[in-house]
Amino acid sequence: QVQLVESGGGLVQAGGSLRLSCAASGNFFSINTMAWHRQAPGKKRELVAIIISGGNTNYADSVKGRFTISRDNANNTVYLQMNSLKPEDTAVYYCNVRAQRPGVFYDAWGQGTQVTVSS
């Protein structure tokens, strides 16, 4: 199994910054992708940013230029640096990790961390 521990959410004023962290642990051999998703009240969960094992990244159009995803391979940790936050960024943010060991694939989700941006 893969266990994920998220941290870093909170309340911030518009224009401020937050950094989310997600540490993965468990019985896996390698991590394929690490990503952040978010879900606002009454809305579907959406992909915010993803980083693959080679380091390539992709972002939702709504966060390009403001958010940066990065990973620490040595510590199996993914970060989401969020700058110039807007009230519409308010949501529960979920970490997602896809990992594997020989013959077994994992698709793990964190417990979610609340990000609230006040206007």
C-alpha positions in Angstrom: 0.0 0.0 0.0 0.9 3.7 -0.3 0.2 6.1 2.5 0.1 9.9 1.8 0.4 12.6 4.4 -0.5 16.1 3.3 0.2 19.4 5.0 0.3 23.1 4.3 -3.2 24.2 3.7 -4.8 27.2 5.5 -6.4 30.6 5.2 -4.7 33.3 3.2 -5.7 36.6 1.7 -6.0 37.1 -2.1 -2.5 37.7 -3.6 -0.8 35.6 -0.9 1.0 32.3 -1.1 0.9 28.8 0.3 2.9 25.7 -0.1 1.4 22.3 0.1 3.4 19.1 0.8 2.6 15.5 0.4 4.9 12.7 1.6 4.4 9.2 0.3 5.5 6.0 2.1 4.8 2.3 1.8 5.7 -0.8 0.0 6.4 0.5 -3.5 9.4 0.3 -5.8 9.0 3.4 -7.8 6.7 6.4 -8.2 5.3 7.1 -11.7 3.3 10.3 -11.2 2.6 12.8 -8.4 -0.2 15.2 -8.8 -2.5 17.7 -7.0 -6.2 17.9 -7.6 -8.8 20.1 -6.0 -12.5 20.2 -5.4 -14.5 23.3 -4.6 -18.0 23.1 -3.0 -20.5 22.0 -5.6 -17.9 21.3 -8.2 -16.2 18.3 -9.7 -12.6 17.4 -8.6 -10.2 18.8 -11.1 -6.5 18.2 -11.9 -4.4 21.2 -10.8 -0.9 20.0 -11.6 1.0 16.8 -12.3 4.7 15.8 -12.4 6.0 12.6 -13.9 9.0 10.6 -13.0 11.2 12.3 -15.6 10.3 15.8 -14.2 7.9 16.9 -16.9 5.0 18.9 -15.6 1.5 20.0 -16.7 -0.9 22.5 -15.2 -4.5 23.5 -15.4 -4.9 26.6 -17.5 -6.4 28.4 -14.4 -3.1 28.1 -12.4 -0.4 28.4 -15.1 2.1 31.0 -14.1 1.0 31.1 -10.5 1.4 27.5 -9.2 4.5 25.3 -9.4 4.7 21.6 -8.7 7.9 20.0 -7.8 9.1 16.7 -6.3 11.8 15.5 -4.0 12.6 12.0 -5.2 14.9 11.1 -2.3 12.0 11.7 0.1 9.1 10.7 -2.1 7.5 14.1 -1.5 5.6 16.4 -3.9 5.1 20.1 -3.3 2.7 22.7 -4.7 3.8 26.3 -4.4 0.8 28.5 -4.9 1.4 32.2 -5.5 -0.9 35.1 -6.4 -3.8 33.1 -4.9 -7.3 34.1 -5.8 -10.6 33.4 -4.1 -11.5 31.0 -6.8 -8.6 28.8 -5.7 -10.5 28.0 -2.6 -11.0 24.3 -2.4 -9.9 21.1 -0.8 -6.6 20.0 -2.3 -5.8 16.3 -2.7 -2.5 14.7 -3.4 -2.5 11.8 -5.8 0.4 9.3 -6.3 0.7 6.5 -8.7 3.4 4.0 -7.8 4.3 0.5 -8.4 6.2 -2.6 -7.4 6.7 -5.6 -9.6 3.2 -6.8 -10.6 1.4 -4.3 -8.4 0.1 -0.8 -9.3 -1.1 1.7 -6.7 -3.3 4.8 -7.1 -3.3 6.6 -3.8 -5.1 9.7 -2.6 -4.3 11.9 0.4 -6.9 12.9 2.9 -7.2 16.4 1.5 -6.2 19.8 2.9 -8.3 22.9 2.9 -7.1 26.0 1.1 -9.2 29.1 1.7 -8.5 32.4 -0.1 -10.3 35.5 1.2 -11.0 38.5 -0.9 
